[in-house]
């Protein structure tokens, strides 16, 4: 097809201008591709800077030579995010659903702010999803793919923990009785899977950092982040990945009931986290971030899944995979993933 412009009238012979739709589409695709590449490069930069901050305990600006210290973290975390998003992408391609490439979301370094260097990535479907099978496959492919990448990185991290001298380079006074008695302490919360992998792959009688120091170890930090993001995405609410899976497995009414229960659970755990920190108990029984996430789900993402005009049921294999995905949610979930505690005096 082509677009045709009217001839111009002058003393010269008539001139015609043709602008092909194919050329416009090609130009549009190139611009779109440049946006995806640009966002990826920006996210690589911000995650590398975050990696230097996590592993050294120092804040930017950095000398260029220091950026190499951030590469293990940035490469690991981008691998997890890329596996997750391309899981969605290739599942969409398989079902002939038009979708964009991943939009990576960079997050700039902000001093004294908990910064992972990124807020993840998203893809956008550009055509309707007409079947539950397609909805299920697209929903489940992302977290399963990202989870596999996370496990590989975590296992490598657990099997290659550097000796205690690595931590002493960051905190020379680590074994001092006064260490950690001033200021606040950042503690990453354990999950069932993180604990299991630690028990399996960490050799007895070898030094392993506490959860208050785990972020200095790039592979463990990125793997922990992968479990955290997986658990957030797998919550069976609305249009989260877990919501797609729940809707296609259980149907509209049961999904809404499950979604409501999940929202109430997050709300309660979030309020418990606020009370725990406000009253100074530091029991680690909740996290205020879960309250914020619950409100985002309720007011923005919504609890109810948009209808899919398909009454068919998923096959047995997909249902089994759906239950496996919910097991992954339980294993990856942490009641208090991020705690800032007062030092013990």
SELUM-417282 format. One line per field, with one value per residue (C-alpha): residue number from 1; x negated, y, z; residue in one letter. Coordinates in steps of 0.5 Angstrom, whole numbers, always signed. Layout:
<sites>
seq	(NUM | ...)
x	(X | ...)
y	(Y | ...)
z	(Z | ...)
type	(A | ...)
</sites>
This chain:
<sites>
seq	(1 | 2 | 3 | 4 | 5 | 6 | 7 | 8 | 9 | 10 | 11 | 12 | 13 | 14 | 15 | 16 | 17 | 18 | 19 | 20 | 21 | 22 | 23 | 24 | 25 | 26 | 27 | 28 | 29 | 30 | 31 | 32 | 33 | 34 | 35 | 36 | 37 | 38 | 39 | 40 | 41 | 42 | 43 | 44 | 45 | 46 | 47 | 48 | 49 | 50 | 51 | 52 | 53 | 54 | 55 | 56 | 57 | 58 | 59 | 60 | 61 | 62 | 63 | 64 | 65 | 66 | 67 | 68 | 69 | 70 | 71 | 72 | 73 | 74 | 75 | 76 | 77 | 78 | 79 | 80 | 81 | 82 | 83 | 84 | 85 | 86 | 87 | 88 | 89 | 90 | 91 | 92 | 93 | 94 | 95 | 96 | 97 | 98 | 99 | 100 | 101 | 102 | 103 | 104 | 105 | 106 | 107 | 108 | 109 | 110 | 111 | 112 | 113 | 114 | 115 | 116 | 117 | 118 | 119 | 120 | 121 | 122 | 123 | 124 | 125 | 126 | 127 | 128 | 129 | 130 | 131 | 132 | 133 | 134 | 135 | 136 | 137 | 138 | 139 | 140 | 141 | 142 | 143 | 144 | 145 | 146 | 147 | 148 | 149 | 150 | 151 | 152 | 153 | 154 | 155 | 156 | 157 | 158 | 159 | 160 | 161 | 162 | 163 | 164 | 165 | 166 | 167 | 168 | 169 | 170 | 171 | 172 | 173 | 174 | 175 | 176 | 177 | 178 | 179 | 180 | 181 | 182 | 183 | 184 | 185 | 186 | 187 | 188 | 189 | 190 | 191 | 192 | 193 | 194 | 195 | 196 | 197 | 198 | 199 | 200 | 201 | 202 | 203 | 204 | 205 | 206 | 207 | 208 | 209 | 210 | 211 | 212 | 213 | 214 | 215 | 216 | 217 | 218 | 219 | 220 | 221 | 222 | 223 | 224 | 225 | 226 | 227 | 228 | 229 | 230 | 231 | 232 | 233 | 234 | 235 | 236 | 237 | 238 | 239 | 240 | 241 | 242 | 243 | 244 | 245 | 246 | 247 | 248 | 249 | 250 | 251 | 252 | 253 | 254 | 255 | 256 | 257 | 258 | 259 | 260 | 261 | 262 | 263 | 264 | 265 | 266 | 267 | 268 | 269 | 270 | 271 | 272 | 273 | 274 | 275 | 276 | 277 | 278 | 279 | 280 | 281 | 282 | 283 | 284 | 285 | 286 | 287 | 288 | 289 | 290 | 291 | 292 | 293 | 294 | 295 | 296 | 297 | 298 | 299 | 300 | 301 | 302 | 303 | 304 | 305 | 306 | 307 | 308 | 309 | 310 | 311 | 312 | 313 | 314 | 315 | 316 | 317 | 318 | 319 | 320 | 321 | 322 | 323 | 324 | 325 | 326 | 327 | 328 | 329 | 330 | 331 | 332 | 333 | 334 | 335 | 336 | 337 | 338 | 339 | 340 | 341 | 342 | 343 | 344 | 345)
x	(+0 | -2 | +0 | +1 | +1 | +4 | +0 | -3 | -1 | -6 | -9 | -13 | -11 | -6 | -10 | -8 | -10 | -9 | -10 | -10 | -7 | -12 | -17 | -14 | -13 | -20 | -22 | -17 | -20 | -27 | -25 | -22 | -28 | -32 | -28 | -29 | -36 | -37 | -33 | -37 | -44 | -41 | -39 | -46 | -49 | -44 | -45 | -52 | -53 | -48 | -52 | -58 | -54 | -52 | -59 | -63 | -59 | -61 | -56 | -58 | -61 | -66 | -72 | -71 | -76 | -71 | -65 | -68 | -66 | -59 | -59 | -57 | -51 | -48 | -50 | -46 | -40 | -39 | -40 | -34 | -30 | -31 | -29 | -23 | -21 | -23 | -19 | -13 | -15 | -16 | -10 | -6 | -9 | -8 | +0 | -1 | +1 | -3 | -7 | -13 | -20 | -22 | -22 | -27 | -26 | -33 | -33 | -38 | -42 | -40 | -44 | -41 | -36 | -35 | -37 | -37 | -39 | -32 | -25 | -25 | -22 | -15 | -12 | -6 | -1 | +1 | +7 | +13 | +12 | +18 | +16 | +15 | +9 | +6 | +7 | +4 | -2 | -4 | -3 | -6 | -12 | -15 | -16 | -18 | -23 | -26 | -25 | -30 | -35 | -35 | -36 | -42 | -45 | -43 | -46 | -53 | -53 | -52 | -57 | -62 | -62 | -69 | -72 | -71 | -77 | -72 | -67 | -73 | -75 | -68 | -68 | -75 | -71 | -66 | -69 | -69 | -64 | -62 | -61 | -53 | -52 | -51 | -46 | -41 | -42 | -39 | -37 | -34 | -29 | -30 | -25 | -24 | -28 | -33 | -34 | -34 | -39 | -43 | -43 | -44 | -50 | -54 | -59 | -59 | -64 | -65 | -64 | -57 | -55 | -48 | -42 | -45 | -51 | -48 | -47 | -55 | -55 | -53 | -50 | -47 | -44 | -41 | -39 | -35 | -32 | -30 | -26 | -23 | -21 | -18 | -14 | -11 | -9 | -6 | -1 | +6 | +9 | +12 | +7 | +1 | -2 | +1 | +7 | +7 | +6 | +11 | +16 | +15 | +15 | +21 | +25 | +28 | +31 | +26 | +21 | +24 | +25 | +17 | +15 | +19 | +16 | +9 | +11 | +13 | +7 | +2 | +6 | +6 | -2 | -3 | +0 | -3 | -10 | -8 | -6 | -12 | -17 | -13 | -13 | -20 | -19 | -23 | -20 | -20 | -13 | -11 | -13 | -10 | -12 | -7 | -1 | -4 | -4 | +3 | +6 | +3 | +6 | +13 | +13 | +9 | +8 | +15 | +17 | +21 | +19 | +21 | +26 | +23 | +29 | +27 | +31 | +26 | +22 | +14 | +11 | +8 | +1 | +2 | +6 | +0 | -4 | +0 | +0 | -8 | -8 | -4 | -9 | -14 | -10 | -10 | -18 | -20 | -15 | -18 | -14 | -19 | -23 | -27 | -28 | -31 | -33 | -35 | -42 | -42 | -45)
y	(+0 | +7 | +14 | +19 | +27 | +31 | +34 | +41 | +46 | +51 | +53 | +46 | +40 | +36 | +33 | +27 | +25 | +18 | +15 | +8 | +5 | +0 | +5 | +9 | +2 | +1 | +7 | +6 | +0 | +3 | +8 | +3 | -1 | +5 | +6 | -1 | -1 | +6 | +4 | -3 | +1 | +6 | +0 | -3 | +3 | +4 | -3 | -3 | +4 | +0 | -6 | -2 | +1 | -5 | -9 | -3 | +0 | +7 | +12 | +15 | +19 | +13 | +13 | +9 | +3 | +2 | +0 | -6 | -8 | -7 | -12 | -18 | -15 | -12 | -18 | -22 | -18 | -16 | -24 | -25 | -19 | -21 | -29 | -26 | -21 | -26 | -31 | -27 | -25 | -32 | -34 | -29 | -30 | -37 | -36 | -30 | -25 | -18 | -15 | -11 | -12 | -11 | -4 | -4 | +1 | +4 | +7 | +13 | +12 | +16 | +17 | +14 | +11 | +3 | +2 | -4 | +0 | -2 | -2 | -9 | -9 | -9 | -12 | -9 | -14 | -10 | -15 | -18 | -25 | -29 | -36 | -38 | -42 | -36 | -32 | -38 | -39 | -32 | -31 | -37 | -37 | -30 | -32 | -39 | -37 | -32 | -36 | -41 | -36 | -34 | -41 | -42 | -35 | -37 | -43 | -40 | -35 | -40 | -45 | -39 | -35 | -31 | -32 | -27 | -23 | -20 | -17 | -15 | -10 | -7 | -7 | -7 | -7 | -13 | -17 | -11 | -11 | -4 | -6 | -4 | -1 | +6 | +8 | +4 | -3 | -6 | -13 | -17 | -22 | -30 | -34 | -41 | -42 | -38 | -42 | -49 | -47 | -44 | -51 | -55 | -51 | -48 | -52 | -53 | -49 | -44 | -37 | -35 | -27 | -26 | -23 | -16 | -17 | -21 | -15 | -14 | -21 | -19 | -26 | -27 | -20 | -21 | -28 | -25 | -20 | -25 | -29 | -22 | -20 | -27 | -27 | -20 | -22 | -29 | -26 | -28 | -21 | -18 | -17 | -19 | -26 | -30 | -26 | -29 | -36 | -36 | -33 | -38 | -44 | -42 | -38 | -31 | -32 | -36 | -32 | -26 | -29 | -31 | -24 | -21 | -26 | -24 | -17 | -18 | -22 | -17 | -11 | -14 | -16 | -9 | -6 | -11 | -9 | -1 | -3 | -8 | -2 | +4 | +0 | -2 | -9 | -11 | -18 | -18 | -20 | -16 | -10 | -3 | -4 | -10 | -5 | +0 | -6 | -8 | -1 | -1 | -7 | -5 | +2 | +2 | -6 | -8 | -14 | -17 | -19 | -17 | -22 | -27 | -29 | -37 | -42 | -48 | -51 | -51 | -58 | -62 | -61 | -53 | -54 | -58 | -52 | -47 | -50 | -51 | -43 | -42 | -47 | -42 | -36 | -39 | -41 | -34 | -30 | -27 | -23 | -18 | -18 | -11 | -9 | -3 | -4 | -1 | -3 | -7 | -3)
z	(+0 | -1 | +1 | -5 | -4 | -9 | -15 | -14 | -19 | -22 | -28 | -27 | -29 | -24 | -18 | -14 | -7 | -5 | +2 | +3 | +9 | +9 | +10 | +15 | +19 | +18 | +21 | +27 | +29 | +29 | +33 | +38 | +38 | +40 | +46 | +48 | +47 | +50 | +56 | +57 | +57 | +62 | +66 | +66 | +68 | +74 | +76 | +75 | +80 | +85 | +85 | +87 | +92 | +95 | +94 | +97 | +102 | +98 | +95 | +88 | +85 | +83 | +79 | +73 | +75 | +81 | +76 | +75 | +82 | +80 | +74 | +77 | +81 | +74 | +70 | +75 | +76 | +69 | +67 | +72 | +69 | +62 | +63 | +66 | +61 | +55 | +58 | +57 | +50 | +47 | +50 | +47 | +40 | +41 | +41 | +36 | +41 | +39 | +44 | +45 | +47 | +54 | +57 | +62 | +68 | +70 | +77 | +79 | +85 | +91 | +97 | +103 | +99 | +98 | +91 | +87 | +80 | +77 | +78 | +73 | +66 | +63 | +56 | +53 | +49 | +43 | +41 | +45 | +48 | +47 | +50 | +57 | +55 | +52 | +58 | +62 | +58 | +58 | +65 | +67 | +63 | +66 | +73 | +71 | +67 | +72 | +77 | +74 | +72 | +80 | +82 | +78 | +80 | +88 | +87 | +84 | +90 | +95 | +93 | +92 | +98 | +99 | +105 | +111 | +109 | +103 | +108 | +113 | +107 | +107 | +115 | +118 | +125 | +123 | +129 | +134 | +140 | +138 | +131 | +129 | +135 | +132 | +127 | +123 | +120 | +114 | +114 | +108 | +110 | +109 | +105 | +105 | +99 | +101 | +108 | +104 | +99 | +105 | +108 | +102 | +99 | +105 | +108 | +115 | +119 | +114 | +114 | +112 | +112 | +116 | +113 | +115 | +111 | +105 | +100 | +100 | +96 | +89 | +87 | +93 | +93 | +86 | +87 | +93 | +89 | +84 | +89 | +92 | +85 | +83 | +90 | +88 | +81 | +83 | +88 | +85 | +84 | +78 | +72 | +76 | +73 | +79 | +78 | +70 | +73 | +78 | +73 | +68 | +73 | +78 | +73 | +75 | +82 | +85 | +82 | +85 | +92 | +92 | +90 | +96 | +101 | +98 | +99 | +106 | +108 | +105 | +108 | +115 | +114 | +112 | +118 | +123 | +120 | +121 | +128 | +129 | +127 | +130 | +137 | +137 | +137 | +131 | +131 | +123 | +123 | +117 | +113 | +111 | +104 | +103 | +105 | +100 | +95 | +97 | +96 | +89 | +88 | +90 | +87 | +81 | +78 | +81 | +85 | +79 | +73 | +66 | +63 | +57 | +53 | +53 | +58 | +56 | +62 | +62 | +61 | +67 | +65 | +65 | +72 | +75 | +72 | +76 | +82 | +82 | +81 | +87 | +91 | +88 | +91 | +98 | +98 | +95 | +100 | +106 | +111 | +112 | +106 | +108 | +115 | +118 | +125 | +131 | +134 | +140 | +145)
type	(X | X | X | X | X | X | X | X | X | X | X | X | X | X | X | X | X | X | X | X | X | X | X | X | X | X | X | X | X | X | X | X | X | X | X | X | X | X | X | X | X | X | X | X | X | X | X | X | X | X | X | X | X | X | X | X | X | X | X | X | X | X | X | X | X | X | X | X | X | X | X | X | X | X | X | X | X | X | X | X | X | X | X | X | X | X | X | X | X | X | X | X | X | X | X | X | X | X | X | X | X | X | X | X | X | X | X | X | X | X | X | X | X | X | X | X | X | X | X | X | X | X | X | X | X | X | X | X | X | X | X | X | X | X | X | X | X | X | X | X | X | X | X | X | X | X | X | X | X | X | X | X | X | X | X | X | X | X | X | X | X | X | X | X | X | X | X | X | X | X | X | X | X | X | X | X | X | X | X | X | X | X | X | X | X | X | X | X | X | X | X | X | X | X | X | X | X | X | X | X | X | X | X | X | X | X | X | X | X | X | X | X | X | X | X | X | X | X | X | X | X | X | X | X | X | X | X | X | X | X | X | X | X | X | X | X | X | X | X | X | X | X | X | X | X | X | X | X | X | X | X | X | X | X | X | X | X | X | X | X | X | X | X | X | X | X | X | X | X | X | X | X | X | X | X | X | X | X | X | X | X | X | X | X | X | X | X | X | X | X | X | X | X | X | X | X | X | X | X | X | X | X | X | X | X | X | X | X | X | X | X | X | X | X | X | X | X | X | X | X | X | X | X | X | X | X | X | X | X | X | X | X | X | X | X | X | X | X | X | X | X | X | X | X | X)
</sites>
